Amino acid sequence: MDEEILKQMSEAGIDGENALKRFSGNMAIFKKILLKFPNDKSYDALQKALDARNYEEAERACHTLKGVAGNMGMTALFELCAELHTALHNGNQEVDALFQPMQRAYREILDFIDTL
């Protein structure tokens, strides 16, 4: 894989080498799936649930987003989702402080995807 792409992925919080292994080294398939990531509805559902203070729904959406991020090698987003999910699961309603860095990580990934 091109070193520049790997560098850009890393800067966006994506572990490109390990993510690519999940796709048997097939960059075309990985890129195809990566380009579909912005269409995933779990981030929007999470944001709406948090805005409505519906923490049960937020926990479900966060769990889904965490799974997608983990499967795609989006390590930074995965770790931040895990922290937020734990807080939501434990009833910690001080989630805004956890959501903000997760939101930044999500946007960094979208910015990277826009360059593909």
N, C-alpha and C positions, 0 to 999 in steps of 0.2 A: 504494500500500500504506500502511496505517496507520503513522504515524511511531512510535507507541508499540510496535507489534510489531517494527518495524525496530530500535528501541533495545534491546528485550529480546533480540532475536536477536543483536545485536552484543555485548551483555553475556555471552551464552552462547558467544561465539566463532563465530557464524555470520554470514557476509557475505550478508545477506538480499537485497540488491539484485542482486548478481551471481548468487546461487543462483536467484533468481526468473527471471532471464533464461534460464537453462537450461531452464526450463519455460514458455517463451514468455509470461512474465508472468502465467501462470495460477496464482493463489494457491491455489485449491481443489485442484489437482493436486499442487502443491508440498506443501501441508499434508498431503494424503493419504499421500504418500510419506514425509514427515517422521515421521508418526505410526507408520509401519512400522519406523522405524530401531531402536527398542528390541528388535525381534524378530530383528534381524540377529545371527547366531551368531558372527561373527568376533571380537568383543571377548571373549566367553566362552572361545572357543578359544585366543585369545592368552593370556589369564590362566591357563588350565589348563596350556598348554604351558610358560609361564614358571615356574609352580609346580613342574612336573615337570622343569625344566631341559632341556626338549626344544627347543633353539634353532632347529632346522630347521623344526619345525612352528610355532613362534612367529613365525619370519620369514614363513612363508606366511600365517598369520592376520593378521599386522600389515600385510602387503602388501594384503590384501583390505580390511581396515578403512581403510587409507589411501585406497584407491580410492573406497570408499563416502563417506568424509568429503570427499574432493575434489569428487566429483560433487554433493554436497549443499551445498557452500559452507561447510562446517565447517572454516574456515581454521585455527583454532588446533589443532584435533584433527589435521587433515591434516599440519601442520608438525611436530607432536610425533610422530606416527606415522612420518613420513619420517626423523626423527632416530633413532628406535628401530629402524626397519627397516635403516637404514645400519649401525648398531651390530651388529645381529644378523647382517647379511650379512657384515660384516667379522670376525666371530668375537669381538667384544667382549662378554665375558660379564658385564660390569659394567652390566647393563641395568636393574637395579632403580631406579637414580637417574633413568633416562630414563622408565621406566614410570610412576612416581608422578605426575609432572605430566600425562602423557597420560591417566592414570586420572581425575585431577581434571577435565580438559577434557571427557572423556567424560561424567562425572557431571553437569557443568554443562549439557550439552546435554540429558541425560535430564530434569533438573530443569525446563528450559525447556519441553520437550515435554509434561511433565506439566501445564503451565499451559494448554495448548491445548484 
